[in-house]
Amino acid sequence: MRNFSRRQPVRKFYFTNYRIEAPELRVIDREGKQVGILNKTQALQEAQKLEMDLVLIAPNAKPPVAKIIDFKKFLYQEEKKQKEAKKGIKRSVVKDLKVSLFIAKADLERLERKAKEFLDEGHQVRLNLTLKGREMFKRQMAFDLMNQFIASLGEVNVSKPPRLMGRILSSVIARKK
């Protein structure tokens, strides 16, 4: 089955060579030095002499700024910058833990250790307690168990306090900053 939620990276559109509409341009050469303010045809001639492209970098400036560079190399460098910027972003992941109403003490301690481990890694933890059959009549007991579990984790930030939605009691916690 195809996953439609993936988005293709949006590429920024650059005006190059004859697509530039501004009559006058502030031109920068490939070393980054200013050539000066030239009209469009002079700037294109300068770029053709060097066998390079004229790329509009800052269209909203007065006059617009264009650079004489190899366009494919420029796109490659821009893509590389975007990848480097993405590396620095840390995504928060929500880890799920399932708890039952009549859970053994050893199992509860194991889940507490696992929750602390997830919180130390910087993840959020979603606690789910599913009430089955006659357990629905013991809602207060379920809330007490959930609050006891959260208290046993120590200093945590409760993003979503325990809340009953149908048969599932759910809460989201994160490490205090």
C-alpha positions in Angstrom: 0.0 0.0 0.0 1.3 3.4 -0.9 2.0 6.0 1.8 0.7 9.3 0.7 1.7 11.2 3.8 5.3 11.6 2.6 5.9 15.0 1.1 8.4 15.7 -1.6 10.9 18.4 -0.7 9.8 21.8 -1.9 12.4 23.3 -4.2 12.9 27.1 -4.2 12.5 28.5 -7.7 15.3 30.8 -8.9 15.2 33.1 -11.9 18.2 32.5 -14.2 19.7 34.2 -17.2 16.9 35.4 -19.6 14.1 34.7 -17.1 15.2 37.7 -15.0 12.9 40.6 -15.6 14.6 43.4 -13.7 16.1 46.0 -16.0 19.0 46.8 -13.5 20.8 44.4 -11.3 23.5 44.5 -8.6 25.9 41.9 -9.8 28.2 39.8 -7.7 30.9 37.6 -9.3 31.8 34.0 -8.4 34.3 35.1 -5.8 31.7 37.1 -3.9 33.0 40.5 -5.0 30.6 43.2 -6.2 30.9 44.0 -9.9 28.5 46.9 -9.6 25.0 47.9 -10.9 24.6 46.7 -14.5 21.7 46.5 -16.8 20.4 43.1 -17.6 22.1 42.7 -21.0 25.5 43.7 -19.6 25.1 41.3 -16.7 24.2 38.5 -19.1 27.2 39.2 -21.3 29.5 39.1 -18.2 28.1 35.7 -17.3 28.5 34.4 -20.8 32.1 35.5 -20.9 32.8 33.3 -17.9 30.6 30.5 -19.2 28.4 30.7 -16.1 24.8 31.5 -15.2 23.3 34.7 -13.9 21.1 33.8 -10.9 18.7 36.2 -9.2 19.5 35.8 -5.5 17.6 38.6 -3.8 14.6 39.7 -6.0 13.1 42.1 -3.4 16.3 44.2 -2.9 16.6 47.6 -4.6 18.1 47.0 -7.2 17.7 43.1 -7.2 20.9 41.2 -6.5 22.1 38.6 -9.1 25.2 36.4 -8.9 27.4 34.9 -11.6 27.8 31.2 -10.7 27.4 27.7 -12.0 23.7 27.1 -11.4 23.9 23.3 -10.9 26.7 23.7 -8.4 24.6 26.4 -6.6 21.6 24.1 -6.4 23.8 21.3 -5.0 25.2 23.6 -2.3 21.7 24.8 -1.3 20.5 21.2 -1.0 23.5 20.4 1.1 22.7 23.4 3.4 19.2 22.2 3.8 20.3 18.6 4.8 22.7 20.1 7.4 19.9 22.2 8.8 17.7 19.1 9.1 20.4 17.2 11.0 20.2 19.7 13.9 16.5 19.2 14.4 15.6 16.7 17.0 12.1 15.2 16.7 10.2 14.3 19.8 8.8 10.8 19.6 5.9 9.6 21.7 6.5 6.1 23.2 3.4 4.0 24.2 3.3 2.0 27.4 0.3 -0.2 28.2 -0.8 -0.8 31.8 -3.6 -3.0 33.0 -5.7 -2.4 36.1 -4.6 -5.5 38.0 -0.9 -5.5 37.1 1.7 -7.3 39.2 4.1 -5.1 41.2 7.1 -6.5 39.4 5.6 -5.7 36.0 4.7 -2.2 37.2 8.3 -1.6 38.3 9.6 -2.8 34.9 7.3 -0.4 33.1 8.5 2.4 35.4 12.1 1.7 34.5 11.2 1.6 30.8 9.3 5.0 31.1 12.3 6.6 32.9 14.6 5.3 30.2 12.4 6.8 27.5 12.1 10.1 29.4 15.9 10.2 29.8 16.3 9.8 26.0 14.1 12.9 25.6 10.9 11.2 24.4 7.4 11.7 25.6 5.6 8.7 27.1 1.9 7.9 26.6 0.4 5.7 29.3 -2.7 3.7 28.2 -4.8 1.8 30.7 -7.5 -0.2 29.0 -10.5 -1.2 31.2 -12.1 -4.5 30.2 -15.5 -5.8 31.1 -16.4 -5.2 34.8 -13.2 -3.1 35.3 -15.3 -0.2 33.9 -17.0 0.0 37.4 -13.5 0.5 39.0 -12.7 3.8 37.3 -11.5 5.5 40.5 -9.0 2.6 41.1 -7.7 3.1 37.5 -7.2 6.8 38.1 -5.4 6.1 41.3 -3.1 3.5 39.6 -2.3 6.0 36.8 -1.5 8.9 39.3 0.6 6.5 41.4 2.6 5.5 38.3 3.2 9.1 37.4 4.2 10.0 40.9 6.7 7.1 41.0 8.6 8.6 38.0 9.6 11.6 40.0 10.0 15.1 38.4 7.9 14.9 35.2 5.8 17.2 33.2 2.3 15.9 32.7 1.4 17.1 29.2 -2.1 15.5 29.3 -3.4 14.5 32.7 -5.2 11.1 33.0 -8.4 11.2 31.0 -10.9 8.5 30.3 -11.9 8.2 26.6 -14.3 5.3 26.2 -12.6 2.3 27.8 -9.1 3.7 27.6 -7.6 5.9 30.4 -4.7 7.8 28.8 -2.1 10.3 29.9 1.0 11.8 28.3 4.1 12.8 30.3 7.5 14.3 29.4 10.7 15.1 31.2 10.8 18.4 33.1 13.1 20.9 31.5 
